[in-house]
Amino acid sequence: MRLLVSSTISIMFAAAPCAATPQDFNAIFINAAASVANAVVSISIYDKSRGKENKNYARVAYGTGTVIDKRYIVTNYHVVMKGNHYQVMGNDGIPIELERFENGRYYLADQKTDLALLKIRDHDRGPVRPVVFDDSNSLSAGEWVLAIGNPYGLRQTITHGIVSSTGRDDIGFTDIEDFIQTDAPINPGNSGGPLINLSGKLVGINTAIRSESGGFQGISFAIPSNLVKQVCRELIRHGRVRRGWIGFLVKEKRSGMGKEESLLRIISVIKNSPAESAGLRTGDIIREVDGETITTLGNLIRSIGNKPVGTAVEISVSREGRIEHARLVLRERTVYKKIRSRMNSLFMRYGIEIDENSESGGVIISYVSPKSIIYNLKKGDAIMSVNGMKVSSLESFIRVVDRHRLQIERMTVSRDSRLLQIQIGD
């Protein structure tokens, strides 16, 4: 037995000279980092207050941006939302001038994925060089990655680690989550910077850390490059992200019997939705989407939220002891312009979305953001009144909130056959 082990070790050491040298290994990291150096920009965020006699610029945060083509820089929405004036610096230390979008702002944003776009005024400015995207679906746990950014304002800081996991959801950072988890150290200021593989290609945008101290504690999260590409394409082409919509609400419930599995039961089907047209019903239990087993709400949001408008989806549900299959085409939720504007304003202010129930026609809470200030509202709540005024449809809801200038102080909602009074502090 000892002779066998000894001979095996000899064979392993004999093969060692053929392996890469430390210099070769170092060169891989050095070349990967160098290939994206001119695609990483630093962003200083200021809060500009205009007085009668002067202007005051207070720096409120640092961030990072990643150049994705000669005209656009991607970063995080939580970076740009902190202020209203931005100083962007390239790797050469020279400022990059930004151009306003049609909305009058310096950025377009998708709050649900925490991504934002900045537009470069001088398209031919050097030495800015866009990153090359890679397929984030090809990432494997254990793969080496580099994170580049500006933690605490320290420009072009490079850290490394491995991919700990992919497809992380239910983290509570964003509305649509599909995170790459790594142990590459990032800190405040890294947000918006690239996560690259050893080929020097973009696999993610660094976004958040899980920390109790505010600093790095071994867990970092990045938005996958495939999702970044999809969101940026939508923002550039349409000024917003058009999302495929099914039109049902589900409630996640533990299956019991000591098991960890969850059940997703449809609790409401939205009026005039693809779900209604496909014959899905209240009480159906979601089993699969396009052949993928769905066991959590995070699974469902990720599987649907990442699909573009026009995608055909196969959904399998359990109904009264048998499996039923429904085929539907994702489409954008269509409401007339006035309602869409008010719904956007409601989401911006309160972090909620509303819809009409296909069965009752009443107004229901169809979505509550993890960042909503109305923490005691739940998805599926039926809205009975707002500020003491009865509502029975989307139109009546909009009339009430218009009358109160979008100020919601209280709601009466029906939840599980109970009437609840919800007080809201604005």
ABEGO torsion letter per residue (X at the ends): XAAAAAAAAAAAAAAAAABBBAAAAAAAAAAAAAAAAAABBBBBBBBBBBBAABBBBBBABBBBBBBABAABBBBBAAAAAABABBBBBBAAGBBBBBBBBAAGBABBBBAAAGBBBBBBABAABOABBBBBBBBAAABBBGBBBBBBBBBGGBBGBBBBBBBABBGBBGAGABABBBBBBBABBBBBGABGBBBBBAAGBBABBBABBBBAAGBBAGBBBBBBAAAAAAAAAAAAAAGBBBBBBAGBBBBBBBAEGGBABBBBBBABBBBGBAAAAAGBBBGBBBABBGGBBBABAAAAAAAAAABBBGBBBBBBBBBGGBBBBBBBBBBBBBBBAAAAAAAAAAAAAAGBBBBBBAAAGBBBBABBBAABABAABBBGBBBABBGGBBBABAAAAAAAAAAAGGBBABBBBBBGGBBBBBBBBX
